[in-house]
Amino acid sequence: MNVRRIFIVLALLLLSPLSIAVTLHDSYSCEVKSIRLLDEDGTAGIVGERYPSHHLGSIFVIDRFTGRMLGGLKNYDGIDQPEVMDFGSEKQSLKIITTYGPYVYIDYLIVEIYVDALEKPFMFISSSTIYTGLCKGL
């Protein structure tokens, strides 16, 4: 009789939907999966088809607290530093903006760290180039 109860409990646990808790990390390693460039006709040209890029497949690391990106892509220089607008949570994306001067130039990074998966989608916009891919917590 006890074996039957254990079997029923295990079956119910396996059949019930289980939620995986979102784990927030201090840093993320990201890989660029696609790149698009704004064309003069208002469309986004796909890098690799029309535009070669050494950034396709590149890897970079994000520090969630400073907002710095280091590696294949970066969002700071010796003067201008990123500003974390939202550190992200179980319900919000990580959002980082860098403004360069004296001529206005902006980088914007968003990582959907709330996604209930090991790999989190990101989008990085630098000038008129859009990079997308996946990040893993470190």
C-alpha positions in Angstrom: 0.0 0.0 0.0 2.8 2.5 0.8 4.5 1.8 -2.5 1.3 2.7 -4.3 1.0 6.0 -2.4 4.6 6.9 -3.2 3.9 6.1 -6.9 0.8 8.3 -6.9 2.6 11.2 -5.3 5.5 11.0 -7.7 3.2 10.8 -10.6 1.3 13.9 -9.5 4.5 15.8 -9.0 5.8 14.9 -12.4 2.5 15.8 -14.1 2.0 19.1 -12.3 3.5 22.2 -13.8 6.7 23.2 -12.0 8.0 26.7 -11.9 11.7 27.3 -12.2 12.8 30.3 -10.2 14.6 33.0 -12.1 18.2 33.4 -10.8 19.7 36.8 -11.0 23.4 37.0 -11.6 26.0 39.7 -11.1 27.4 39.3 -14.6 26.3 37.7 -17.9 28.3 36.2 -20.8 26.6 37.0 -24.1 26.9 35.8 -27.7 25.9 37.9 -30.8 23.5 35.8 -32.9 22.4 38.4 -35.4 23.3 42.0 -36.5 21.2 44.4 -38.5 22.1 47.8 -39.9 19.7 50.6 -40.8 19.7 51.1 -44.5 19.0 54.4 -46.3 15.6 53.0 -47.5 14.5 52.6 -43.9 14.9 48.8 -43.7 17.3 46.8 -41.5 19.8 45.0 -43.7 21.1 41.7 -42.3 24.8 41.5 -41.6 26.3 38.5 -43.2 24.1 38.7 -46.2 24.9 42.3 -47.3 27.3 43.5 -44.7 30.3 41.5 -43.4 31.0 41.8 -39.6 33.6 40.4 -37.3 31.1 40.9 -34.4 28.8 38.1 -35.6 29.4 35.2 -33.1 31.5 37.4 -30.8 31.2 37.1 -27.0 31.1 39.8 -24.4 30.5 40.0 -20.7 28.1 42.4 -18.9 28.7 43.6 -15.3 25.1 44.1 -14.1 26.1 46.7 -11.5 28.5 48.9 -13.4 26.7 48.4 -16.8 30.1 47.8 -18.5 30.3 45.5 -21.5 33.8 43.9 -22.1 34.9 41.7 -25.0 33.6 41.6 -28.6 31.4 44.6 -27.9 31.8 47.4 -25.4 29.7 50.4 -24.3 32.2 52.7 -22.7 35.4 54.6 -23.4 38.0 56.5 -21.3 35.6 59.3 -20.6 32.0 58.1 -21.1 30.6 55.4 -18.8 27.4 53.4 -19.0 24.5 54.1 -16.6 22.3 51.3 -15.3 18.7 52.5 -15.7 17.2 49.3 -14.3 19.2 46.5 -12.6 16.5 44.0 -13.6 14.6 41.6 -11.5 12.3 38.6 -11.7 9.8 40.9 -13.6 12.0 43.6 -15.3 14.8 43.6 -17.9 18.3 44.9 -17.2 18.5 48.3 -19.0 21.8 50.2 -19.6 22.4 53.4 -21.5 25.7 55.1 -22.5 25.7 58.6 -23.8 28.9 59.8 -25.6 29.9 63.4 -26.3 30.6 66.0 -27.4 28.4 64.9 -30.4 25.5 62.9 -29.1 26.0 59.2 -29.6 24.0 56.6 -27.6 24.3 52.9 -26.8 21.3 51.0 -25.4 21.4 47.5 -23.9 18.5 45.5 -22.7 18.8 41.9 -21.3 15.6 40.1 -20.5 16.9 38.6 -17.3 13.4 37.7 -16.1 13.1 35.0 -18.8 12.6 31.6 -17.2 15.4 29.9 -19.1 19.2 29.5 -18.8 19.8 31.7 -21.8 18.4 35.3 -21.7 17.7 37.3 -24.9 19.5 40.6 -25.4 19.4 43.6 -27.8 22.2 46.1 -28.0 21.7 49.2 -30.2 24.8 51.2 -31.0 24.2 54.1 -33.4 22.2 52.5 -36.3 23.4 48.9 -35.7 21.2 46.4 -33.8 22.9 43.4 -32.2 20.8 40.5 -30.8 21.6 37.2 -29.1 21.6 35.2 -25.9 23.2 35.7 -22.5 24.1 33.2 -19.7 24.5 34.0 -16.1 28.1 33.7 -14.7 
